[in-house]
Amino acid sequence: MSAPSSDGIGIANLPNQRHKIVAKHGAHFTIMVVGERSPCSPCNLQRLTYPAGESGLGKTTLINTLFSTELSPAKNYTRRHYKQLDKLTEVEIIKAELEEKQFKVKLTVIDTPGFGDYVNNRDSWSPIVDFIDDQHEAYMIQEQQPQRSEKSDLRVHACLYFIRPTGHTLKPLDIEIMKRLGTRVNLIPVVAKADTLTQNDLFTFKQRIRDVIAAQNIRIYNPPIEADDEASAEHARILLEAIPFSIIGSTEDVKTADGRVVKGREYLWGVAEVENENHCDFRKLRSLLIRTFMLDLISTTEEQHYENYRQQQMETRKFGERKVKKFNNPKFQEEEEQLRKRFTEQVKAEEARFRQWEQHLITERDRLNKDLEMAHGAIKSLEAELDNLQVGYGRGSGRR
């Protein structure tokens, strides 16, 4: 048998074939922002990022900074107090198509205004958790159909959870939703507006957050460390040590003291640069999400989070059976409670009116009975008088 040629049989060319397929079809990439307002203000590349956190923490600005374009306009918080009347965590979706070096990405930005904006935030995370579960459910239903050529996939591949830079630690609301998100999606916590803290305060704050995450057994995404690639392993360790990432978002060009024009925020003391690793972890976060571990995020979602959901559902449901939808939206629960209260009040009012009417009937009955007795008495008196008259008339006739 002759020896194989020096070029081999061509198996090594498979990655190039895969590259052509991916380059042709492009990618789908999803980002979601969630949270309460700040008091101050190798598969086909699918959806990736899912930022969550407080409203007014610069989430929209960070997303625009990550992709160097205005995907979502800045929010107007001047009327934020009017929002209290709605008392609902909403879901807003913005879609865009980006292109870089002839490679196209269909990007979806999902915002959830209203999360944690109220005094009572019980179950305010339900719409967020339900959205993630619903995407797994929708994809699973599509996989069970005879025709699967055009499947819609909005499964979440990473969740950026924005933490308010208080300098203290995680709030109970943060812990509750992070526990729920960590079991459903690749959770990546970030400290928003890191330029509002000093370097020492930021270091202490991040360490406290890591301690709480460990103590509460909150699952977060850890980039894989490849033992056979020392450079890649070292990069992954650096990213792990930086979690939670401290973030500065800005789409504005500012001039530094040495004459450079950079993206950043200008202060009296100088410029906080977005891509300066001495100022924040923006470059590390971008490397984790886009440049280095996007494929791992997608694979983890497919092989772990989606499979876990699918296994749980298949163990409790028959094939093709629809999931029972639980209407546990906080707003609906509140409206139901208000309707129940209003119904109870109306029933009480009707009962009071009925008792009043009943009492009126009893009083009227007593009056009529009394009048009837008086009428009977008068009739008896008249009968007695008539008898007396008849007796007197009989006596007078006898004398004659």
Wavefront OBJ file of the C-alpha trace (Angstrom):
o trace
v 0.000 0.000 0.000
v 1.377 3.396 -0.964
v 2.129 5.997 1.698
v -0.230 8.954 2.001
v 0.784 12.189 0.381
v 2.477 14.908 2.398
v -0.720 16.978 2.243
v -2.649 14.302 4.127
v -6.225 13.299 3.407
v -7.702 16.730 4.184
v -9.151 16.306 7.663
v -7.088 19.235 8.910
v -9.012 21.469 6.504
v -12.259 20.987 8.424
v -11.799 24.123 10.584
v -11.421 26.168 7.399
v -14.687 24.725 6.100
v -16.372 25.625 9.356
v -14.981 29.123 9.139
v -16.504 29.573 5.694
v -19.906 28.405 6.904
v -19.898 30.725 9.908
v -18.642 33.644 7.849
v -21.432 33.074 5.327
v -24.280 32.810 7.811
v -23.025 35.417 10.270
v -23.935 35.428 13.940
v -26.829 36.258 16.223
v -26.017 38.119 19.387
v -28.417 39.106 22.221
v -27.886 41.562 25.047
v -30.334 42.119 27.888
v -30.252 44.856 30.522
v -32.198 44.513 33.759
v -32.406 46.376 37.031
v -33.549 49.076 39.376
v -32.784 52.722 38.909
v -29.729 54.243 40.444
v -30.759 56.798 43.071
v -28.356 59.251 41.448
v -29.202 58.559 38.249
v -18.106 26.045 16.649
v -21.740 25.886 16.185
v -23.563 28.619 14.436
v -22.861 31.716 16.473
v -26.068 32.539 18.271
v -27.308 35.043 20.873
v -24.732 35.898 23.473
v -24.994 38.641 26.045
v -27.682 39.432 28.582
v -26.882 42.466 30.787
v -28.893 42.874 33.944
v -28.796 45.438 36.697
v -30.177 48.706 37.980
v -31.723 51.356 35.790
v -29.532 54.436 35.480
v -26.303 52.500 36.007
v -24.924 53.095 32.501
v -26.019 49.779 30.994
v -27.203 51.364 27.749
v -24.004 53.394 27.529
v -21.887 50.291 28.078
v -23.694 48.377 25.325
v -23.206 51.282 22.930
v -19.526 51.443 23.946
v -19.007 47.701 23.435
v -20.195 47.886 19.830
v -18.992 51.425 19.059
v -22.419 52.575 17.900
v -25.654 53.911 19.340
v -27.760 50.767 19.456
v -30.090 52.100 22.093
v -30.839 55.769 22.858
v -30.172 57.072 26.324
v -33.093 56.721 28.727
v -34.988 59.751 30.017
v -35.231 59.457 33.796
v -36.793 62.888 34.405
v -40.220 61.208 34.508
v -39.074 58.164 36.469
v -41.480 58.845 39.353
v -44.444 58.520 36.983
v -43.233 55.006 36.290
v -44.168 54.062 39.829
v -47.786 53.904 38.726
v -47.036 51.018 36.342
v -45.214 48.903 38.921
v -44.143 46.316 36.357
v -40.873 44.930 35.062
v -41.203 45.263 31.305
v -39.319 43.732 28.374
v -38.198 46.011 25.563
v -36.408 44.642 22.483
v -34.176 46.561 20.071
v -32.732 44.851 16.995
v -29.794 45.921 14.844
v -27.363 44.469 12.301
v -23.642 45.150 12.658
v -20.859 44.444 10.200
v -17.094 44.250 10.716
v -14.685 43.090 8.018
v -17.612 41.761 5.976
v -18.827 39.650 8.907
v -22.409 40.414 9.932
v -23.931 40.086 13.369
v -27.635 40.321 14.058
v -27.755 41.966 17.445
v -30.707 42.060 19.812
v -30.690 44.357 22.828
v -33.257 43.488 25.492
v -33.958 45.990 28.241
v -36.165 45.377 31.272
v -37.031 48.757 32.805
v -38.848 48.639 36.103
v -36.784 45.965 37.854
v -36.227 46.903 41.497
v -37.643 50.412 41.103
v -40.163 50.148 43.900
v -40.314 49.953 47.681
v -41.760 46.432 47.508
v -39.701 44.463 44.948
v -41.118 41.050 45.808
v -41.135 38.835 42.702
v -39.888 41.709 40.516
v -37.423 39.255 38.979
v -40.201 36.938 37.720
v -40.533 38.514 34.221
v -36.756 38.229 33.746
v -36.549 34.596 34.841
v -39.687 33.749 32.870
v -38.203 35.316 29.737
v -35.117 33.086 29.947
v -37.218 29.961 30.569
v -39.605 30.900 27.777
v -36.747 31.029 25.261
v -35.654 27.497 26.232
v -39.275 26.381 26.023
v -39.811 27.951 22.594
v -36.648 26.352 21.217
v -37.564 22.942 22.643
v -41.033 23.120 21.057
v -39.475 24.012 17.700
v -37.123 21.021 17.925
v -40.149 18.717 18.278
v -41.784 19.945 15.058
v -41.559 18.007 11.756
v -40.187 21.072 9.931
v -37.198 22.627 11.682
v -35.517 24.522 8.866
v -36.252 27.977 10.253
v -35.921 27.914 14.022
v -36.065 31.135 16.004
v -33.508 31.139 18.798
v -33.405 33.800 21.507
v -31.796 31.653 24.185
v -29.625 33.737 26.474
v -25.920 32.918 26.411
v -24.578 35.337 29.001
v -26.050 37.605 31.630
v -24.295 40.822 32.579
v -25.610 41.750 35.992
v -24.908 45.376 36.870
v -24.213 46.120 40.532
v -24.640 49.581 41.974
v -21.274 51.020 43.122
v -22.254 51.526 46.761
v -18.904 50.457 48.165
v -20.621 48.119 50.648
v -21.745 44.728 49.346
v -24.559 43.003 47.441
v -28.117 43.863 48.429
v -30.676 41.138 49.224
v -32.407 41.850 45.903
v -29.107 41.320 44.059
v -28.554 38.014 45.828
v -32.062 36.740 45.104
v -32.030 37.405 41.374
v -28.400 36.343 40.909
v -29.218 32.963 42.483
v -32.066 32.490 40.036
v -30.104 33.699 37.019
v -27.001 31.666 37.825
v -28.868 28.380 37.414
v -30.336 29.394 34.057
v -27.694 31.396 32.208
v -23.983 32.261 32.199
v -23.951 34.963 34.858
v -21.279 37.680 34.696
v -21.447 40.333 37.442
v -20.086 43.804 36.746
v -19.671 46.880 38.918
v -21.301 49.799 37.138
v -19.829 53.308 37.014
v -16.560 52.215 38.597
v -15.160 55.745 38.199
v -17.322 56.833 41.166
v -15.115 54.803 43.537
v -11.444 55.177 44.441
v -9.113 52.328 43.518
v -8.850 51.173 47.157
v -12.607 51.318 47.698
v -13.202 49.490 44.413
v -10.757 46.717 45.328
v -12.435 46.234 48.724
v -15.910 46.343 47.159
v -15.070 43.691 44.579
v -13.604 41.418 47.255
v -16.766 41.737 49.350
v -18.872 40.830 46.335
v -16.721 37.749 45.688
v -17.112 36.725 49.328
v -20.906 37.029 49.172
v -21.037 35.104 45.892
v -19.042 32.281 47.470
v -21.022 32.317 50.739
v -24.402 32.308 48.952
v -23.323 29.635 46.411
v -24.212 31.897 43.495
v -23.200 30.323 40.186
v -21.285 32.653 37.903
v -19.538 32.040 34.603
v -15.875 31.026 34.858
v -13.856 31.007 31.630
v -12.256 27.593 31.026
v -8.524 27.229 31.697
v -6.800 25.172 28.991
v -3.905 23.231 30.464
v -2.275 22.669 27.061
v -2.143 26.385 26.197
v -0.257 28.358 28.817
v -0.903 31.762 27.219
v -4.629 31.135 27.007
v -4.701 29.718 30.525
v -2.928 32.795 31.894
v -5.402 35.070 30.127
v -8.318 33.110 31.610
v -6.805 33.432 35.108
v -6.501 37.192 34.679
v -10.162 37.406 33.698
v -11.197 35.237 36.652
v -9.316 37.478 39.067
v -11.051 40.556 37.621
v -14.611 39.274 38.308
v -16.746 41.221 39.082
v -15.592 43.498 36.272
v -15.403 47.191 37.074
v -16.888 49.109 34.167
v -16.806 52.640 32.763
v -19.015 53.256 29.758
v -18.756 56.254 27.446
v -19.222 56.889 23.729
v -17.787 60.405 23.898
v -14.311 61.350 22.696
v -12.342 63.346 25.262
v -8.813 64.742 25.207
v -6.310 63.657 27.834
v -3.625 65.826 29.402
v -0.993 64.355 27.054
v -3.083 65.201 23.979
v -4.584 61.767 23.227
v -8.223 61.497 22.134
v -9.909 58.575 23.884
v -13.321 57.282 24.889
v -13.917 58.279 28.455
v -15.366 60.652 31.008
v -13.836 64.008 31.818
v -13.544 65.226 35.403
v -11.805 68.100 37.158
v -9.013 65.758 38.214
v -8.530 64.318 34.711
v -10.021 61.723 32.370
v -11.364 58.273 33.224
v -10.493 56.220 30.133
v -12.750 53.376 29.053
v -9.998 51.207 27.545
v -7.332 51.967 30.141
v -6.919 48.845 32.277
v -5.593 50.977 35.107
v -8.978 52.701 35.237
v -11.469 49.852 34.649
v -11.943 46.293 33.314
v -13.755 47.212 30.097
v -11.185 45.513 27.846
v -11.269 42.363 29.973
v -15.044 42.221 29.756
v -14.994 42.740 25.998
v -12.397 39.991 25.660
v -14.526 37.619 27.718
v -17.757 38.317 25.847
v -16.652 38.808 22.270
v -13.021 38.210 21.438
v -12.094 35.094 23.407
v -14.917 33.120 25.013
v -18.008 33.797 22.907
v -18.014 30.248 21.564
v -17.647 28.779 25.048
v -20.586 30.857 26.265
v -22.697 29.560 23.395
v -21.592 25.941 23.951
v -22.212 26.154 27.697
v -25.710 27.470 27.094
v -26.471 24.695 24.619
v -24.877 21.820 26.522
v -25.649 22.787 30.115
v -28.389 25.348 30.668
v -30.657 24.330 27.798
v -30.088 20.608 28.390
v -30.852 21.033 32.095
v -34.117 22.776 31.255
v -34.977 20.201 28.599
v -34.250 17.294 30.945
v -36.396 18.772 33.719
v -39.315 19.319 31.363
v -39.054 15.920 29.655
v -39.092 14.169 33.035
v -42.358 15.826 34.062
v -44.203 16.202 30.746
v -45.287 14.008 27.880
v -43.719 14.475 24.469
v -45.298 17.451 22.714
v -47.270 18.505 25.782
v -47.378 22.240 26.287
v -46.019 23.827 29.410
v -48.587 25.112 31.857
v -48.193 28.859 31.970
v -48.132 30.321 35.431
v -49.489 33.842 35.559
v -47.445 35.010 38.503
v -46.581 38.436 37.206
v -46.410 40.834 40.198
v -48.574 43.390 38.414
v -51.254 40.802 37.623
v -51.146 39.571 41.202
v -51.599 43.105 42.490
v -54.457 43.779 40.069
v -56.080 40.507 41.089
v -55.765 41.492 44.736
v -57.292 44.900 44.006
v -60.180 43.303 42.097
v -60.746 40.823 44.917
v -60.726 43.662 47.440
v -63.113 45.730 45.312
v -65.427 42.722 44.895
v -65.392 42.106 48.643
v -66.219 45.758 49.319
v -69.078 45.639 46.810
v -70.434 42.455 48.393
v -70.264 44.051 51.841
v -72.010 47.173 50.554
v -74.753 45.071 48.956
v -75.141 43.051 52.149
v -75.416 46.257 54.184
v -78.000 47.613 51.733
v -79.914 44.330 51.895
v -79.896 44.360 55.704
v -81.089 47.966 55.671
v -83.847 47.073 53.222
v -84.734 44.030 55.305
v -84.932 46.173 58.431
v -87.116 48.638 56.572
v -89.438 45.801 55.554
v -89.624 44.538 59.143
v -90.440 48.024 60.380
v -93.070 48.474 57.694
v -94.526 45.056 58.536
v -94.751 45.946 62.208
v -96.441 49.234 61.336
v -98.930 47.525 59.035
v -99.652 44.855 61.671
v -100.230 47.571 64.235
v -102.503 49.433 61.854
v -104.311 46.178 61.137
v -104.796 45.524 64.870
v -106.098 49.033 65.319
v -108.467 48.498 62.379
v -109.663 45.235 63.929
v -110.204 47.008 67.237
v -112.194 49.757 65.527
v -114.291 47.176 63.704
v -115.018 45.357 66.976
v -116.002 48.635 68.598
v -118.330 49.393 65.742
v -119.794 45.887 65.936
v -120.384 46.341 69.670
v -122.058 49.664 69.093
v -124.196 48.087 66.353
v -125.227 45.313 68.694
v -126.159 47.833 71.357
v -128.227 49.799 68.874
v -130.018 46.652 67.730
v -130.757 45.654 71.333
v -132.131 49.137 72.107
v -134.271 49.135 68.991
v -135.733 45.726 69.939
v -136.726 46.920 73.399
v -138.415 50.021 71.980
v -140.529 47.921 69.600
v -141.668 45.650 72.493
v -143.047 48.551 74.507
v -145.249 49.599 71.659
l 1 2 3 4 5 6 7 8 9 10 11 12 13 14 15 16 17 18 19 20 21 22 23 24 25 26 27 28 29 30 31 32 33 34 35 36 37 38 39 40 41
l 42 43 44 45 46 47 48 49 50 51 52 53 54 55 56 57 58 59 60 61 62 63 64 65 66 67 68 69 70 71 72 73 74 75 76 77 78 79 80 81 82 83 84 85 86 87 88 89 90 91 92 93 94 95 96 97 98 99 100 101 102 103 104 105 106 107 108 109 110 111 112 113 114 115 116 117 118 119 120 121 122 123 124 125 126 127 128 129 130 131 132 133 134 135 136 137 138 139 140 141 142 143 144 145 146 147 148 149 150 151 152 153 154 155 156 157 158 159 160 161 162 163 164 165 166 167 168 169 170 171 172 173 174 175 176 177 178 179 180 181 182 183 184 185 186 187 188 189 190 191 192 193 194 195 196 197 198 199 200 201 202 203 204 205 206 207 208 209 210 211 212 213 214 215 216 217 218 219 220 221 222 223 224 225 226 227 228 229 230 231 232 233 234 235 236 237 238 239 240 241 242 243 244 245 246 247 248 249 250 251 252 253 254 255 256 257 258 259 260 261 262 263 264 265 266 267 268 269 270 271 272 273 274 275 276 277 278 279 280 281 282 283 284 285 286 287 288 289 290 291 292 293 294 295 296 297 298 299 300 301 302 303 304 305 306 307 308 309 310 311 312 313 314 315 316 317 318 319 320 321 322 323 324 325 326 327 328 329 330 331 332 333 334 335 336 337 338 339 340 341 342 343 344 345 346 347 348 349 350 351 352 353 354 355 356 357 358 359 360 361 362 363 364 365 366 367 368 369 370 371 372 373 374 375 376 377 378 379 380 381 382 383 384 385 386 387 388 389 390 391 392 393 394 395 396 397 398 399 400
